[in-house]
Amino acid sequence: MSNVYETIYQKLAAIFIVGGFLFFAFIFLAPRAQAATSTLRGVGWWGDGLQEVYFNCLDDVIGDRLDVNQNLSGSGKYPPPNDLFHFYSAPCTDIVHGVYIDSNGNFSGQAWNATKGLISFDGSQSPPGGYGATESVGTCPNTCNASNNCWSCYNEATQNVYGWARVDSDGTWIRLDSTLIPPVKLQNCNATSIWPGYTIPSGDFAGNATSILGNLSFNCQSEAIGTNPGTDTCSMRNYKVYISNLSIGSLSAPNWPYEEACRSTARGATLKWCKRSGTQRAYEVVVNNVNVLSTSSAVCWSGKKISDFAAQYNLPSPADVTCGSLAYNTNYYWWIRLYDETDTPTGWYQYYGNKPTDTDGDPDNNAYTFTTYKHEFPTPYFIWSPYEILVGTTTYFTATSSQYYTTAAPNTPNYCIGNNCRYLWSVPNDPGAIISSTTNPVTEIIFNLAASTTVNLVVTDTDNYYCSLASTSRINYGLPIWREIKAK
């Protein structure tokens, strides 16, 4: 009997060990969507009185160096009573700080000013405007309120920075989205310049924050915006705040218009991204039909692709075994991460932002997914008679053998008969042509011009999917009739 119990205990122990290993593998080894954090670097300018604001301790100038005249006592670099020589300290030794933007667009961390000290971009105190929907932080794309100690955020769609920062030492509030002067913005990678007339590279900030202590400028180019346009402040002091690490701007999908579905397949998608900052050396894409980031159970895993300039990934991708055609009428999530010049990957960025104006129309009302079409698109065909087309004569055009689909079965099309398809005929480069009926499967056309002329037929199915077929023919003049007449 003891042997039986011993055997049972051994099996239970083995199950426990295996189960524990699987749990460990799932929790710790499976890839997960990380917070794709952007690290801010650089210097802002808080007026002639307070001067530099450092957004990362790596950029700090703590104390002064004797070989710089402005650092000596009496230079006017610091307002009294701080106008004294300060001993130099290496960055990130005495003061360690930094400002960051997480994957939700929310700011965190601290900047530093030699006079005022640390300036926080998140905290537990309620900002002056509160958290109402009509206030500045109410415009944040994700939750930014007291529950997550959020004071400020970045909205990729508008390129605007919203909310507040606060001086730790005296509680002075700094508003980032001022309505009085051009507010703080972050240039993204797929839009026009945030300040027309100024060349702001992607990943750079520009604009001004406001406070009772004066304006805090984020870029020497925009320091004079609204006050003295055109002033070259960068020749006096060259500074900016920017994102230093490799980061991604907006993602988009499926970018699969009707023209592409007609030309190839309705089960395709083009996943696009733009590099907001840093250096890209490679990328990696994961697509899944459930909201789970996994390379082992993904519908598509591209693997690591070496490319400095790639900005899109096409599906189906025959070169990747797991990335064939997608399923019809299916919602898909997707993620991407990039690798920088040191082969260090970013966090995983998840696609977000599907909307009704995208090519799929956002049928599931889920901003995290794109949706494939229900079935293949119609295939229009037409013939005409007589084959030789003459100006001023009637030519008969007939939509024949046109096919359409109603189910996800591309091998079983239906033929357009009666009202199950809609038609639209046009002759775009012969405006004087006379078309007897633009919406019937059979029409008569009298051409007006002797030229290479295109006839276009659009066939629309019962789901309002449509494809067009264009045929170009040379329209000729009729030859004169010659008659032999006997000489008199």
Residue pairs with C-beta under 8 A, 6 or more apart in sequence:
30 294
30 296
31 286
31 293
31 294
31 295
31 348
32 293
32 348
33 103
33 293
33 335
33 347
33 348
33 350
34 103
34 347
34 348
35 102
35 103
35 347
36 102
36 103
36 247
36 248
36 337
36 346
36 347
36 348
36 349
37 100
37 101
37 102
37 103
37 245
37 347
38 100
38 101
38 243
38 245
38 247
38 276
38 277
39 56
39 98
39 100
39 243
39 244
39 245
40 55
40 56
40 98
40 99
40 100
40 101
40 109
40 205
40 241
40 242
40 243
40 244
41 55
41 56
41 58
41 59
41 241
41 242
41 243
41 244
42 55
42 56
42 59
42 239
42 240
42 241
42 242
42 244
43 52
43 53
43 54
43 55
43 59
43 239
43 240
43 241
44 52
44 53
44 55
44 111
44 216
44 217
44 218
44 239
44 241
45 51
45 52
45 53
45 216
45 217
45 220
45 223
45 237
45 239
46 52
46 53
46 113
46 213
46 214
46 215
46 216
46 217
47 213
47 214
47 215
47 216
49 79
49 115
49 213
49 214
50 113
50 115
50 116
50 213
50 214
51 77
51 78
51 113
51 114
51 115
52 61
52 113
52 114
52 239
53 111
53 112
53 113
53 119
53 216
54 60
54 61
54 97
54 111
54 112
54 113
55 98
55 99
55 111
55 241
56 97
56 98
56 99
56 244
57 91
57 92
57 95
57 96
57 97
57 98
57 112
58 91
58 92
59 91
60 91
60 92
60 95
60 112
61 114
62 86
62 88
62 89
62 90
62 91
62 94
62 95
62 114
63 86
63 87
63 88
63 89
64 71
64 72
64 77
64 85
64 86
64 87
64 88
65 71
65 88
66 72
69 75
70 76
70 77
71 77
71 85
71 86
72 85
73 83
73 84
73 85
74 83
75 83
76 83
77 83
78 84
78 114
78 115
79 115
82 114
82 115
86 114
95 112
95 118
97 109
97 110
97 111
97 112
97 118
98 109
98 110
99 107
99 108
99 109
99 110
99 111
99 121
100 107
100 108
100 109
101 107
101 108
101 154
101 243
102 108
103 347
103 349
103 350
104 141
104 142
104 143
104 153
105 140
105 141
105 142
105 153
105 154
105 155
105 156
106 122
106 140
106 142
106 144
106 148
106 150
106 152
106 153
107 121
107 122
107 150
107 151
107 152
107 153
107 154
107 163
107 165
108 121
108 122
108 150
109 120
109 121
109 122
110 118
110 119
110 120
110 121
110 168
111 118
111 119
111 121
111 165
112 118
112 119
113 119
113 167
116 167
116 169
116 170
116 172
116 213
117 167
117 168
117 169
118 167
118 168
118 169
119 165
119 166
119 167
119 168
119 174
120 151
120 165
120 166
120 168
121 151
121 152
121 165
122 149
122 150
122 151
122 152
123 149
123 151
123 166
124 146
124 149
125 166
125 171
126 146
127 137
127 151
127 163
127 164
127 166
127 173
128 164
128 173
128 175
129 135
129 136
129 137
129 164
129 175
131 137
131 138
131 144
131 145
131 146
132 138
136 162
136 163
136 164
136 175
136 176
136 177
137 144
137 145
137 150
137 151
137 152
137 153
137 162
137 163
137 164
139 155
139 158
139 160
139 162
139 177
140 150
140 153
140 155
140 162
140 163
141 153
141 155
141 156
141 157
142 153
143 150
144 150
144 151
144 152
144 153
144 162
144 163
150 163
151 163
151 164
151 165
151 166
152 161
152 162
152 163
152 164
152 165
152 176
153 161
153 162
153 163
154 160
154 161
154 162
154 186
155 161
155 162
156 188
156 249
156 250
157 250
157 353
159 185
159 186
159 187
159 188
159 191
159 194
160 177
160 183
160 184
160 185
161 176
161 177
161 183
161 184
161 185
161 186
161 205
161 207
162 176
162 177
163 175
163 176
163 177
164 173
164 174
164 175
164 176
165 173
165 174
165 176
165 209
166 172
166 173
166 174
167 174
172 211
172 212
172 213
173 211
174 209
174 210
174 211
174 216
175 209
175 210
175 211
176 183
176 184
176 209
177 183
177 184
178 208
178 209
178 210
180 210
181 208
181 210
181 215
181 225
181 226
181 227
182 195
182 206
182 207
182 208
182 222
182 225
182 226
183 207
183 208
183 209
184 205
184 206
184 207
184 208
184 209
184 218
185 194
185 195
185 205
185 206
185 207
186 194
186 203
186 204
186 205
186 243
187 193
187 194
187 200
187 201
187 202
187 203
187 204
187 205
187 206
188 202
188 249
188 250
188 274
188 276
189 202
189 203
189 249
189 250
189 274
189 275
189 276
190 249
190 250
190 274
193 199
193 200
194 200
194 206
194 207
195 206
195 207
195 221
195 222
195 225
198 206
198 221
198 222
198 225
199 221
200 206
200 219
200 221
200 222
201 242
202 249
202 274
202 275
202 276
202 277
203 242
203 243
203 247
203 276
203 277
203 278
204 219
204 240
204 241
204 242
204 243
205 218
205 219
205 240
205 241
205 242
206 218
206 219
206 221
206 222
206 225
206 240
207 217
207 218
207 219
207 222
207 225
208 215
208 216
208 217
208 218
208 222
208 223
208 225
208 226
209 215
209 216
209 218
210 216
217 223
218 240
218 241
219 239
219 240
219 241
220 233
220 234
220 236
220 237
220 238
220 239
220 240
221 233
221 234
221 240
223 231
223 233
224 230
224 231
224 233
242 277
243 276
243 277
243 278
244 277
244 278
245 277
245 278
245 340
245 346
246 275
246 277
246 278
246 279
246 280
246 338
246 339
246 340
246 344
246 346
247 275
247 276
247 277
247 278
247 346
248 273
248 274
248 275
248 276
248 336
248 338
248 346
248 349
249 273
249 274
249 275
249 276
250 273
250 274
250 353
251 271
251 272
251 273
251 334
251 336
251 349
251 351
251 352
251 353
252 271
252 272
252 273
252 351
252 353
252 358
253 269
253 270
253 271
253 272
253 332
253 334
253 351
253 354
253 358
253 360
253 370
254 268
254 269
254 270
254 271
254 358
254 359
254 360
254 370
254 371
254 372
255 269
255 270
255 271
255 272
255 312
255 358
255 359
256 268
256 269
256 270
256 359
256 360
256 372
256 373
257 359
258 359
258 377
258 465
258 466
258 467
260 268
260 270
261 268
261 373
261 376
261 377
261 465
261 467
262 377
262 379
262 467
262 468
265 316
265 325
265 376
266 328
266 372
266 373
266 374
266 375
266 376
266 377
266 465
267 316
267 325
267 326
267 327
267 328
267 372
267 373
268 314
268 315
268 316
268 325
268 326
269 314
269 315
269 326
269 332
269 370
269 372
270 312
270 313
270 314
270 315
271 285
271 287
271 312
271 313
271 314
271 315
271 334
271 336
271 351
272 311
272 312
273 283
273 311
273 312
273 336
273 349
274 311
275 311
275 338
278 338
278 340
279 308
279 340
279 341
280 307
280 308
280 309
280 310
280 338
280 339
280 340
281 306
281 307
281 308
281 338
281 339
281 340
281 341
281 343
282 304
282 305
282 306
282 307
282 338
282 339
282 343
283 302
283 304
283 305
283 307
283 310
283 313
283 336
283 337
283 338
283 339
284 301
284 302
284 303
284 304
284 305
284 336
284 337
284 338
284 339
284 345
285 300
285 301
285 302
285 305
285 313
285 334
285 335
285 336
286 293
286 294
286 295
286 298
286 300
286 301
286 302
286 334
286 335
286 336
286 348
287 298
287 299
287 300
287 301
287 315
287 323
287 326
287 332
287 333
287 334
288 294
288 297
288 298
288 299
288 300
288 332
288 333
288 334
289 299
289 327
289 330
289 331
289 332
289 333
290 333
291 333
291 368
293 335
293 348
293 350
295 301
298 322
299 322
299 326
299 332
300 315
300 317
300 320
300 322
300 323
301 320
301 322
301 323
302 313
302 317
302 320
302 323
303 320
304 339
305 313
313 336
315 323
315 325
315 326
316 323
316 324
316 325
316 326
317 323
317 324
318 324
326 332
326 372
327 372
327 408
328 372
328 373
328 374
328 375
328 408
329 371
329 372
329 373
329 374
329 375
329 408
330 371
330 372
331 364
331 366
331 369
331 370
331 371
332 369
332 370
332 371
332 372
333 350
333 351
333 368
333 369
334 350
334 351
334 370
335 348
335 349
335 350
335 351
336 348
336 349
336 351
337 345
337 346
337 347
337 348
337 349
338 345
338 346
339 345
339 346
340 346
350 368
351 368
351 369
351 370
352 367
352 368
353 367
354 360
354 362
354 366
354 367
354 368
354 369
354 370
354 371
355 362
355 367
356 362
358 370
360 370
360 371
360 372
360 373
361 371
362 371
363 371
364 371
373 465
374 408
374 463
375 405
375 406
375 407
375 408
375 409
375 410
375 463
375 465
376 405
376 410
376 413
377 405
377 461
377 465
377 466
377 467
378 402
378 403
378 404
378 405
378 416
378 421
378 459
378 460
378 461
378 465
378 466
378 467
379 402
379 403
379 404
379 413
379 459
379 467
380 399
380 402
380 457
380 458
380 459
380 467
380 468
380 469
381 399
381 400
381 401
381 402
381 469
382 397
382 398
382 399
382 400
382 402
382 455
382 457
382 469
382 471
383 397
383 398
383 400
384 395
384 396
384 397
384 398
384 455
384 473
385 395
385 396
385 398
386 395
388 476
389 395
389 447
389 473
389 474
389 475
389 476
390 447
390 475
390 476
390 477
390 478
391 447
391 448
391 449
391 450
391 475
391 476
391 477
391 478
392 446
392 447
392 448
392 478
393 446
393 478
394 444
394 445
394 446
395 444
395 445
395 446
395 447
396 442
396 443
396 444
397 425
397 442
397 443
397 444
397 445
397 455
397 457
398 441
398 442
399 416
399 421
399 423
399 441
399 442
399 457
399 459
401 415
402 415
402 416
402 421
402 459
403 413
403 414
403 415
403 416
404 413
404 414
404 416
404 420
404 421
404 459
404 461
404 462
405 412
405 413
405 414
405 461
406 414
406 461
406 462
406 463
414 420
416 441
416 459
420 461
420 462
421 441
421 459
421 460
421 461
422 439
422 459
422 460
423 438
423 439
423 440
423 441
423 457
423 458
423 459
423 460
424 438
424 439
424 457
424 458
424 460
425 435
425 437
425 438
425 439
425 443
425 445
425 455
425 456
425 457
426 435
426 438
426 455
426 456
426 458
427 433
427 435
427 445
427 447
427 453
427 454
427 455
427 456
428 454
428 456
429 449
429 451
429 453
429 454
430 447
430 448
430 449
430 451
430 453
430 475
431 448
432 448
432 449
433 445
433 446
433 447
433 448
433 449
433 453
434 445
434 446
434 448
435 443
435 444
435 445
436 443
436 444
436 445
437 443
437 444
445 455
447 453
447 475
449 475
450 475
450 476
450 477
451 474
451 475
452 472
452 473
452 474
452 475
453 472
453 473
453 474
453 475
454 470
454 471
454 472
455 470
455 471
455 472
455 473
456 468
456 469
456 470
457 468
457 469
457 470
458 466
458 467
458 468
459 466
459 467
459 468
459 469
460 466
